[in-house]
Structures are given as structure tokens and as C-alpha cells.
Amino acid sequence: MDLVSLVEELKRQKLNSFDIIAEDEHIYAIPDENYGLVLGVYNAGKWPLTEWAHLQLAEKTGIPKRYYDKMREARKFELLADNVNAWLQGERRLIRILDGKVRAILSDRYRIIDNYDLVFLALDEFQKKETIGIYRIDLTETMLYIKAIDRTLTDIIKEQDIVYGGLVIRNSEVGASALRIEPFIFRRVCSNGLILPKILKKIHLERQITEIDDINWSDETKELEDKAFWSKVRDVIRATFDRQRSSHGLKS
């Protein structure tokens, strides 16, 4: 995937996605001949599930995945729905929907870090330095992966063995991984690159989202929290591509 395709896809996904917070008592599974199982939320709608969401649903209900898959493969859809409905209870969930499918079933404590916001922030920083180029982009149902290199952050180990400073960004919107921003060294003779031990790791778990809480956090407080987090992301990107800081890492 190239950068233009990534940007267009993220814009498309932003327009075709939404999230729901719901109590387990308002969530229900329905057997379906076409999809095997669909997940409903009262007064919101019902949707089929991606394979990743099926995995999460099995985990959330405590149904062994092997048994869960066996019911699907044997087309025992009513039995599967009965099992899910019996064990899906007592929690609040964040249900993430994309393109008319449930793509994630998460805790209501999950801290959303969307690829759209992350990519556009990173691109904004990259564009401030014309020597930064995107080396690799991958976007799947569960993961975003970007590898960027600064052509001016170079050093020569020996003849024909040149290293470049760069940055790896990984993120999952569906709970497959925390956000990770990792400076790395790319060796021209070794295309995999050497990851440096300077990492910003943001676990996708924060304060609980509740309608009734000990403190009703204001929109201003939430906005300040977000601003502080995204400021840290910017700082890591800027520090990685700061030649004075990065040159030491290239030579060490």
C-alpha cells in the first residue's frame, strides 16, 4: 500500500465507522444462516462480525475458541447464540463498527487511538522535514504499520554498509496491540532494520467511560488529556528525527 492509498482508505473508514457503549444486558447474539451469528444492541442495530471480533467475543464470554469454532463449522448457530447470550453478562462493552460489521468488542475502559488521527499527526511532522520518506506501509483489519526513514540521518559503518535513522509506528484500533512508536536504525545491507530501545508504548486502557461516575469529567478535561497524549507522540517523532539526538544513536 502506498501513502495516497492509505490516506484515502483512512478517510473512507472514518466516514463508515462508529462506536457504541452498551451494557451486556442490551447486547444479544442472533443465529443467522448467512453469517452464522450476528450481534445486536437494543435500539442501535445488529451486525455480522469480523473474524477478529469472533475471537474477542469468544474470549469475553469465556467460551473456548476451539468449541466456538466447532459450533460455527457445524452450523450449530442457535447453539452458538445460546452460549453467547448465556455468558455475555455483567459488563459494559465498547462495540466498534466498520462497514456494517462488528470489528471489535472491547472493554469500556479501552482508550481509543484511531489510525486516522495518528497518521495525520505523523504526516504533519514528516512534512516539516522534506528528507523524511515512507519506506513501508501496511494496513490490515487489526493493525497499522508505518516505517519512515530520514535520508539525512546517515552514517557509514564500512564501505557499502550505510545506516539510516528512522521510525516505526504500530497501532491497533481493535485491541490487537498497543500503540508503539519505535526509533530504529536501517542498514542498507539488512533490509529488516535494527530497532532501538527507545519506545513510546501506550496501552489502550484508561479510565472507565461511565454515564454515572464519581466525577463527571468535563469535555475540557478530556480534551486536555488528549492534547497531552498527542503532544507526547509529536515529541517522540521530533526527537527521533532530530539529527543532534539521533546521530549519537547511529554511532553507538
Secondary structure, 3 states (H helix, E strand, C coil): CCHHHHHHHHHHHHHCEEEEEEEHHHEEEEEECCCEEEEEECCCEEEEECHHHHHHHHHHHCCCHHHHHHHHHCCCHHHHHHHHHHHCCCCEEEEEEECCEEEEEEECCCCCCCHHHHHHHHHHHHCCCCCEEEEEEEECCCCEEEEEEEEEEEEEEECCEEEEEEEEEEECCCCCCCEEEEEEEEECCEEEEEECCCCEEECCCCCCCCCCCCCCCCHHHHHHHHHHHHHHHHHHHHHHCCHHHHHHHHHC
